């Protein structure tokens, strides 16, 4: 007897292992920095001044990298009230429409985040904790937002190309 395993991982051009490995690495680094700060505070009653600034940056990058993986897997929070009540054709339209709405929102984030990073570069703003140029942190917002937009476009593309009769409300179809 042979057991057949069905993968629920979407077929993407860029492997999802990139986002998964980055997420694990970022979370490990964030944990180590936070642990070092807690231990330093506990034993010396002082803290590292730089840990909060770096931790906030790592949390932002982690959220966007993990958001990119979630977008590619179509695992974002979804309200499927309407999709569960329509046929396969309208369901496919709704899947494509919702993925393109995500693309539009993150393309807007690319534009606005790029303007913010450019302004911080142009006006030479520095961070309060380490005195580093703020654009070094902010430039990752448009870059990672573009990654999410591209992953969501891939979801829209797969939903568009899926046969109408097999497009359903499950995560595997889109």
Residue pairs with C-beta under 8 A, 6 or more apart in sequence:
8 171
8 172
9 16
9 73
10 16
10 72
10 73
10 74
10 154
10 155
10 158
10 174
11 158
12 72
12 151
12 154
13 154
16 69
16 72
16 73
19 65
19 66
19 68
19 69
19 72
20 69
22 65
23 62
23 65
23 66
23 69
26 58
26 61
26 62
26 65
27 62
29 58
30 55
30 58
30 59
30 62
33 51
33 54
33 55
33 58
34 51
34 55
36 48
36 51
37 47
37 48
37 51
40 46
40 47
40 48
41 47
49 129
49 130
50 129
50 130
52 129
53 127
53 128
53 129
53 130
57 137
57 140
60 137
60 140
60 141
61 140
61 144
64 140
64 141
64 144
64 145
64 147
64 148
65 144
65 147
67 76
67 144
67 148
68 144
68 147
68 148
68 151
69 151
70 76
71 102
71 148
71 151
71 152
71 155
72 151
72 154
72 155
73 171
74 99
74 155
74 171
74 174
75 171
76 102
78 98
80 169
82 94
83 91
83 94
83 95
83 169
84 169
86 94
88 164
88 165
88 166
88 167
88 168
89 164
91 167
91 168
91 169
92 159
92 160
92 162
92 164
92 167
95 155
95 156
95 159
95 167
95 173
95 174
96 156
96 159
96 160
99 152
99 153
99 155
99 156
99 159
99 174
100 152
100 153
100 156
102 148
102 149
102 152
102 155
103 149
103 152
103 153
103 156
106 145
106 146
106 148
106 149
106 152
107 145
107 146
107 149
109 141
109 142
109 145
109 148
109 149
110 142
110 145
110 146
110 149
111 142
113 138
113 141
113 142
113 145
114 142
116 138
116 141
117 135
117 138
117 139
117 141
117 142
118 135
119 125
120 133
120 134
120 135
120 138
121 133
121 135
124 133
125 133
125 134
125 135
126 132
126 133
126 134
127 133
127 134
127 137
155 174
158 174
159 167
159 173
159 174
162 173
162 174
166 173
167 173
167 174
